[in-house]
Amino acid sequence: MATIPGTSAPVAGGDGRARRLAPCCPPVLDRPLAGTPVGVGTVRVVLVGNPNVGKSTVFNAATGAHQTVGNWPGKTVHVATGFWRRAAGGGGPDVELVDLPGTYSLVARSPEEEFTRDLLVDRGLAGRPALGVVVVDAANLGRTLYLLAQVLDAGLPVVVALGMLDVAERRGIQVDADALAHRLGVPVVPVRPRERRGIDGLAAAVSAILAAPPRHVPHPDLGPVLEPAITAVAQAATTDPSLTGYAPRWLALELLTEAGGVAASASGAAATADRVRPDLLAAIAAEEPGGQAGEDVAAQRADQPADLDVFDLDAAVAERRYDWVHQAVATSVTRPADEPATRSDRADRLLLSRWLGIPVFLAVMWAVFEATTRLAAPLQDRLSSFLSGPVSDTVAAVISGLGLGHTWVRGLVVDGLVSGVGQLLTFVPLMAIMFVVLALLEDSGYLARAAVLADRFLRRIGLPGKAFLPLVVGFGCNVPAIAGTRILADRRQRLLTALLVPFTSCSARLTVYVLLADVFFGSRSGTVVFAMYVVSVVLVVLVGLALRRTLFRGQPAEPLVLELPAYRLPTPRVVGTQTWQRLRGFLRTASGIIVATVTAVWLASAIPLGGGHRDFGSVPVENSLFAGVSRTVAPAFAPAGFADWHESSALVTGFVAKEAVISTFAQTYGAQQPSRGHAQGTPLAEQLKVSFATSSGGHTTAAVLAFLVFLLAYTPCMTTIATQRAEIGTRWALVGVGLQLGIAWLLAVAVFQIGALVV
Amino acid sequence: MSLTAEPARRLRLIELGLVPGRRLRVVIRGATGGLVVAVGDTRIALDAQTSAGLVVAAA
């Protein structure tokens, strides 16, 4: 069921034709991308470009408030779509603008890149967008034009948006947009989306092309060796009636480089490609500069499998594209004769250095952690007391006013619904702070550096460097941590990290550790609590390793090849927009579940079990449905030494929210909830001691430790599940729950059984 | 500079601008074992293993 698609086993075709190594995902989607055909009277334009070129800023400036962010129908790729009013022009069709995930190449290596590739080329001429806006970086033209070369090879009509002009100016780099346009053969529009300038010009260029689409899209000249071969195959494709749905040049390139799974692989064009390829490879090898390189290539080919040839072709095509790019840059970019080291380089020499790098990283992590705990807490407390105070009272008053003051309706609405909504809303300050922090780190460029520093340690457990951020935040609260997994570009990495975050011990769990440690371990409570955190870290590492070996087996260890964007001062508007969008997403997805579960718990404790009791809504807790459920669940914990319904009931409400554990204890024992740090000697403490001693057959310490371990490892709260559902989908969220419950139970049993022998 | 990395990685490096024959400059050497190289205006961080696959002739 659960093996991640995209295993990278190289497969040699039966006819000796080698397939591409490490395809990311099946090239021909077995499920058509339903829900994506553009509506009648609407035209689709896509925003394409490398990561960090400011695509999203262009998108926001173009679509303004008319946008939605979410998963593409049927996929878990996060995509923003919106309507571009300006580009639609007078009476023309609406323009749907899609902000595609940033990619360096149409050779896909992740689900996001596969998505971009699919939308642009894989669906043939009929299914692809009307136009692509390729966003390039003026301060980095030499690389960001590479993707443009590929898009032009695919024959898609294009308008180039020239961005990051502020960074270029700061470095003294001047780009002549007209010269570049002349050289490339497509319109080039300078834009400054952060200042909201240039977008209108872009819109005008787009609507001009939409109104009069070019018949031929200029393509890069890939040199005298490759071009004849491409032309030969492309011509074979154009004369084949079964291939009219494909862009000929792109098809020719795919056939020549043997991109596996191309639908046309049985056609005459494919035969032409096969015929032409050997000579082509020989010609390329002969071109290699210097005799030694030629020998190396020949030697490699001699003792390595045939699929190396394919990569030589891929590499050759890529290199020729870069030749074309460099020529275009040479004619249109002027740089100062004497270039001082860029500010970013100087900063990096400090921030990535052996001495300062790690300390600064730890300081930043500490700041992030503090922000999501200490900064958030007072806001949350204030919101919480506001909701459970004045708001609750008002609602209660309204209900009393309706004459329902003494019925179960009051309980349901005030203790169920209002409490549920309250719990949801108290997350808002926390999530907002988390999203602001994320946006600041991303926008400033520091996140990439931090990922480099963390990479060395995290790759040992098979995680990418960027995963450090969600894991660090997770020790404060798992909910924003799971939301934070979206900084990982690759969906599978997001999935792995999101599954691991729940094992980071959050601050809500801490409150329970403190109480129980206080009651049972007195002066050694500090050690016990610390031990829990150690267990948490170990658990993350071990589960990570285990998942890598099982569910995520096929995924190759990603080499770290990470582009470091220039440092930039984050703009408040960009940070604000991103935060607001993400917050809206969280509220939309989490609200339903949270309110529903809190209400459900209230209902369960209100429904009497076994008839003949008092009115619904005023049932003593031990006779309620809730207790019934707890009693049913309790025996499962017998091997772990705490099969008492009081304890299992705390775990049941703990499933909904860890904050409820202590209050549930108090409620089920009918005792007062002790104030922090003063648990010893209270009535509740005495009752807890008795319960644990009884259920564990005298091995109290072992049972308490087992309980604590279970609490650590099992599902953090319903909000976590809701957030996981939003980030990784329902199926995987449920897998996560299974993982948490399974591991927690096994651990608890192990701790008790072994502990009972010792203590 | 030439690349001796394995084929799949090689393509990736080329696509990022690390084209064989180009000039590159090392910005900083491994706080964590790898490299940050500058190729043109691009800065790329590489892990230890990948950077071992770069063969550089001093300019």
HADDOCK unambig.tbl for C-alpha pairs under 7 A between the chains (distance, minus, plus):
assign (segid A and resid 21 and name CA) (segid B and resid 8 and name CA) 6.91 0.50 0.50
assign (segid A and resid 104 and name CA) (segid B and resid 16 and name CA) 6.95 0.50 0.50
assign (segid A and resid 105 and name CA) (segid B and resid 15 and name CA) 6.86 0.50 0.50
assign (segid A and resid 139 and name CA) (segid B and resid 41 and name CA) 6.78 0.50 0.50
assign (segid A and resid 140 and name CA) (segid B and resid 41 and name CA) 5.17 0.50 0.50
assign (segid A and resid 140 and name CA) (segid B and resid 42 and name CA) 6.39 0.50 0.50
assign (segid A and resid 142 and name CA) (segid B and resid 40 and name CA) 6.90 0.50 0.50
assign (segid A and resid 143 and name CA) (segid B and resid 16 and name CA) 6.69 0.50 0.50
assign (segid A and resid 143 and name CA) (segid B and resid 17 and name CA) 5.85 0.50 0.50
assign (segid A and resid 308 and name CA) (segid B and resid 7 and name CA) 6.82 0.50 0.50
assign (segid A and resid 311 and name CA) (segid B and resid 7 and name CA) 6.04 0.50 0.50
assign (segid A and resid 315 and name CA) (segid B and resid 11 and name CA) 5.60 0.50 0.50
assign (segid A and resid 318 and name CA) (segid B and resid 14 and name CA) 6.76 0.50 0.50
assign (segid A and resid 318 and name CA) (segid B and resid 15 and name CA) 6.36 0.50 0.50
assign (segid A and resid 319 and name CA) (segid B and resid 19 and name CA) 6.37 0.50 0.50
assign (segid A and resid 345 and name CA) (segid B and resid 27 and name CA) 6.74 0.50 0.50
assign (segid A and resid 349 and name CA) (segid B and resid 28 and name CA) 5.98 0.50 0.50
assign (segid A and resid 352 and name CA) (segid B and resid 31 and name CA) 5.89 0.50 0.50
assign (segid A and resid 353 and name CA) (segid B and resid 31 and name CA) 5.16 0.50 0.50
assign (segid A and resid 354 and name CA) (segid B and resid 31 and name CA) 4.23 0.50 0.50
assign (segid A and resid 357 and name CA) (segid B and resid 31 and name CA) 6.80 0.50 0.50
assign (segid A and resid 453 and name CA) (segid B and resid 32 and name CA) 6.25 0.50 0.50
assign (segid A and resid 456 and name CA) (segid B and resid 32 and name CA) 6.15 0.50 0.50
assign (segid A and resid 559 and name CA) (segid B and resid 47 and name CA) 6.66 0.50 0.50
assign (segid A and resid 559 and name CA) (segid B and resid 50 and name CA) 6.86 0.50 0.50
assign (segid A and resid 560 and name CA) (segid B and resid 46 and name CA) 5.31 0.50 0.50
assign (segid A and resid 560 and name CA) (segid B and resid 47 and name CA) 5.04 0.50 0.50
assign (segid A and resid 561 and name CA) (segid B and resid 44 and name CA) 6.58 0.50 0.50
assign (segid A and resid 561 and name CA) (segid B and resid 45 and name CA) 5.72 0.50 0.50
assign (segid A and resid 561 and name CA) (segid B and resid 46 and name CA) 4.84 0.50 0.50
assign (segid A and resid 561 and name CA) (segid B and resid 47 and name CA) 6.93 0.50 0.50
assign (segid A and resid 562 and name CA) (segid B and resid 44 and name CA) 5.52 0.50 0.50
assign (segid A and resid 562 and name CA) (segid B and resid 45 and name CA) 5.09 0.50 0.50
assign (segid A and resid 562 and name CA) (segid B and resid 46 and name CA) 6.64 0.50 0.50
assign (segid A and resid 563 and name CA) (segid B and resid 43 and name CA) 5.79 0.50 0.50
assign (segid A and resid 563 and name CA) (segid B and resid 44 and name CA) 4.40 0.50 0.50
assign (segid A and resid 563 and name CA) (segid B and resid 45 and name CA) 6.16 0.50 0.50
assign (segid A and resid 564 and name CA) (segid B and resid 43 and name CA) 5.31 0.50 0.50
assign (segid A and resid 564 and name CA) (segid B and resid 44 and name CA) 5.71 0.50 0.50
assign (segid A and resid 564 and name CA) (segid B and resid 45 and name CA) 6.78 0.50 0.50
